[in-house]
Amino acid sequence: IWQGLHQRPAPPAETAAILGLEVPAKADLLVRSQAPRHAFRRREGFSLINYGRFSEDSSLQCRFVVPEPGKPSCLLVRGWKDAGEWQRFIDPPPAAVRRLIAEGWGVLVPLLFGQARVPALDEARRAIEDSYLFTTYNRTTAMQQAGDLVTTVRLAELELGVSPSSLAVVAEGSPALIALAAWAFLSAGAEIGPFAGDLDGADLADPATWTESAYVPLLLGAGGIRALASLAGRRTAHLTGVPASCRALLPRSFKTRTRTADLAGLLRLLQAGKRRRG
C-alpha cells in the first residue's frame, strides 16, 4: 500500500497544508539579542543572533557570517549531539566552510528545536509524540524544526540582508529529510536557492525512515518524497546517498547520486551547480 501511495503524490497545496508551515510576517519576527550590525558586517568570524516568533514565544540561536555584497549564502543544517558540538563546529569551522567564507559567501548555522539535547526532555518528547492524540493537535519535533528553518530564512532576509533567492540550503545527517521538506515549502511560495543534502542511504519508500527522520503525520500518505518533489516544482536539488531503488521516485530536477557525500562534497556540488547556471 505504501508503494502505491508513493506513486500518487497529493496536490502541492495539500502537501503544504500537511507540513503546517507558514512564513512569519515581519511583525511576528522576534529578535531577542544579536551582535551589533557594525561588528558582523566586518565578517570577522561568526556572530550570534537569538531569535524566534512572537506568536510561538520561540527562542532559537544561529551563528552566522553575512555575505559580501552580491555574493550568495548557505544555510547549513546538521544533526548535533548537543549545543556544545554546535558551538565547536564554528570554533573554528571546517576547512570547506572557511573556503566558502573566504570566497565571500555568507554562512548560517542554526541550532533548531530539540537539538540542545536535554536527555530527560528528549525522552519525554519521544513518549508524548507516540500518542496519536498529541500529534492530532500539536506539531512534532520534525515539524517544529521545519518551522525553525522557515523562520531562519525569514530572519536572514529581514535582519541580515540575505535575499532568499541567494540562499542555498545544505543538509546532512538526520535533519536532511526535514530540511528538504522546509526547502520544498519555501520553493512553492517564493524564490529560494538550491538544495544539497545527503540522505545517507535512507530508504525513502520505508515508513520507518519518515517516522524516525521526518515525522510529519499524513505526509507519507500524501506521497512522501514524491509529494515534496511536486511541491518544490522545478527547483534544483542535489541529493546524495539515495538508494538506487529510490532514484525513480524523484524528478529530473533532483540530481541524485547513490554515493554519500560529506559536507565538503555537498558544498562542491552546490558550487559546481552555481557555476553551470552562471
Buried (B, 14 or more C-beta within 10 A) or exposed (E): EEEEBBEEBBEBEBBBEBBBBBBBEEEBBBEEEBEEEEEBEEBEBBBBBEBBBEEBEBEBBBBBBBBEEEBBBBBBBBBBEBBEBBBEBBEEBBEBBEBBBEEBBBBBBBBBBBBBBEEEEEEEBEEBBEEEEBBEEEBBBBBBBBBBBBBBBBBBBEBBBBBBEBBBBBBBBBBBBBBBBBBBBBBBBEEBBBBBBBBBBBBBBBEEBBBEBBBBBBBBBBBBBBBBBBBBEEBBBBBBBBBEEBBEBBEEEBBBBEEBBEBEBBBBBBBEBBEEEE
